[in-house]
Amino acid sequence: MAAGWIGIEFVVLPYKDSGTFILGGIDDIQQILDDQLVKIQSMCASPFIKFFEERACKWRTLVLNMQVHPHCQH
């Protein structure tokens, strides 16, 4: 799943004249996050996860923390 992020660019745009920056063009990023969340949740539900459990839990936490929440979108 980490290889799925190779080549993905995060575009940072100025927000009005506020001196603040926002991410632009997040549709592709959101799609990758959604797909990976489904995959990692399926993996974590597997009885065969034991060998990868620690790594999978860290990845699941990372993906959940990166998700864009609907109430934060403009």
C-alpha positions as CSV (number, residue, x, y, z in Angstrom):
1,M,0.0,0.0,0.0
2,A,2.9,2.4,0.6
3,A,3.9,2.0,-3.0
4,G,0.5,3.4,-4.0
5,W,1.7,6.8,-2.8
6,I,4.8,7.0,-5.0
7,G,4.3,9.8,-7.5
8,I,1.4,11.4,-5.7
9,E,1.8,15.1,-5.3
10,F,0.2,17.2,-2.7
11,V,-0.7,20.6,-4.2
12,V,-0.6,23.5,-1.7
13,L,-2.4,26.6,-2.6
14,P,-2.6,30.0,-0.9
15,Y,-6.0,30.7,0.7
16,K,-7.1,34.1,-0.3
17,D,-4.8,36.8,1.2
18,S,-4.8,35.2,4.6
19,G,-1.2,33.9,4.6
20,T,-2.7,30.4,5.1
21,F,-2.3,27.5,2.7
22,I,-4.7,24.7,1.8
23,L,-4.5,21.4,-0.1
24,G,-5.9,21.6,-3.6
25,G,-7.0,18.8,-5.9
26,I,-7.6,16.2,-3.2
27,D,-10.0,14.0,-5.1
28,D,-7.4,11.5,-6.2
29,I,-5.8,11.5,-2.7
30,Q,-9.2,10.9,-1.1
31,Q,-9.8,8.0,-3.4
32,I,-6.5,6.4,-2.5
33,L,-7.3,6.9,1.2
34,D,-10.7,5.4,0.9
35,D,-9.4,2.4,-1.0
36,Q,-6.6,1.8,1.4
37,L,-8.9,2.1,4.4
38,V,-11.1,-0.6,3.1
39,K,-8.1,-2.8,2.4
40,I,-6.4,-2.3,5.8
41,Q,-9.7,-2.9,7.7
42,S,-10.1,-6.2,5.8
43,M,-6.6,-7.2,6.6
44,C,-7.0,-6.3,10.3
45,A,-10.2,-8.5,10.4
46,S,-8.3,-11.5,9.1
47,P,-7.2,-14.2,11.5
48,F,-3.9,-14.3,9.6
49,I,-2.9,-10.8,10.5
50,K,-0.7,-11.7,13.5
51,F,2.6,-11.5,11.7
52,F,1.8,-8.0,10.3
53,E,-0.5,-6.8,13.1
54,E,1.7,-4.0,14.5
55,R,2.6,-2.7,11.0
56,A,-1.1,-2.9,9.9
57,C,-2.3,-1.0,13.0
58,K,0.2,1.8,12.4
59,W,-0.9,2.0,8.8
60,R,-4.6,2.0,9.7
61,T,-4.0,4.9,12.2
62,L,-2.1,6.8,9.6
63,V,-4.8,6.4,6.9
64,L,-7.6,7.3,9.4
65,N,-5.7,10.5,10.5
66,M,-5.2,11.6,6.9
67,Q,-8.8,11.3,5.9
68,V,-10.6,14.4,5.0
69,H,-13.8,14.7,7.0
70,P,-16.9,16.1,5.3
71,H,-17.4,18.9,7.7
72,C,-13.8,20.2,7.0
73,Q,-14.3,20.4,3.2
74,H,-15.0,23.6,1.4
